[in-house]
């Protein structure tokens, strides 16, 4: 299973989970096939975050 994350159209993360996320234990729990995502900004950060046009496919 490959996971890629793009921020503002730029590739930020490219993870190949072959041999990790496709083992029997992960397959039994449908890892990467269903669940939740989280968008986070830490409480004490002096930043502001806005999220728009989030696409998961």
MOSULSUL-V295488 format. One record per residue. N is the residue number from 1. RES is the residue in one letter. OMEGA is omega in whole degrees, 0 to 359 (NA if undefined). BURIAL is I if it has 16 or more other ideal C-beta (glycine too) atoms within 10 Angstrom, else O. D_LAST is the distance of its C-alpha to the last C-alpha in Angstrom with 2 decimals. Layout:
# MOSULSUL-V295488
N:RES:OMEGA:BURIAL:D_LAST
N:RES:OMEGA:BURIAL:D_LAST
This chain:
# MOSULSUL-V295488
1:X:178:O:13.01
2:X:178:O:11.93
3:X:177:O:10.39
4:X:179:O:10.37
5:X:179:O:10.99
6:X:175:O:12.11
7:X:182:O:14.81
8:X:178:O:16.27
9:X:180:O:14.81
10:X:178:O:16.41
11:X:181:O:15.11
12:X:182:O:16.32
13:X:179:O:15.40
14:X:186:O:14.77
15:X:175:O:15.39
16:X:183:O:16.21
17:X:179:O:16.76
18:X:181:O:18.50
19:X:178:O:21.57
20:X:184:O:20.48
21:X:181:I:17.27
22:X:177:O:17.99
23:X:186:O:21.53
24:X:181:O:22.88
25:X:180:O:22.89
26:X:178:O:19.21
27:X:180:O:18.40
28:X:180:O:20.75
29:X:178:O:18.93
30:X:180:O:15.44
31:X:180:I:14.46
32:X:182:O:10.79
33:X:178:O:10.18
34:X:177:O:11.31
35:X:186:O:13.14
36:X:168:O:13.45
37:X:179:O:12.65
38:X:174:O:15.66
39:X:193:O:16.58
40:X:168:O:20.16
41:X:185:O:23.25
42:X:188:O:26.33
43:X:186:O:29.28
44:X:177:O:31.82
45:X:178:O:29.76
46:X:181:O:31.34
47:X:175:O:28.04
48:X:181:O:26.22
49:X:174:O:22.45
50:X:181:O:20.61
51:X:183:O:16.93
52:X:175:O:15.69
53:X:178:O:12.72
54:X:182:O:10.10
55:X:176:O:6.49
56:X:178:O:3.78
57:X:NA:O:0.00
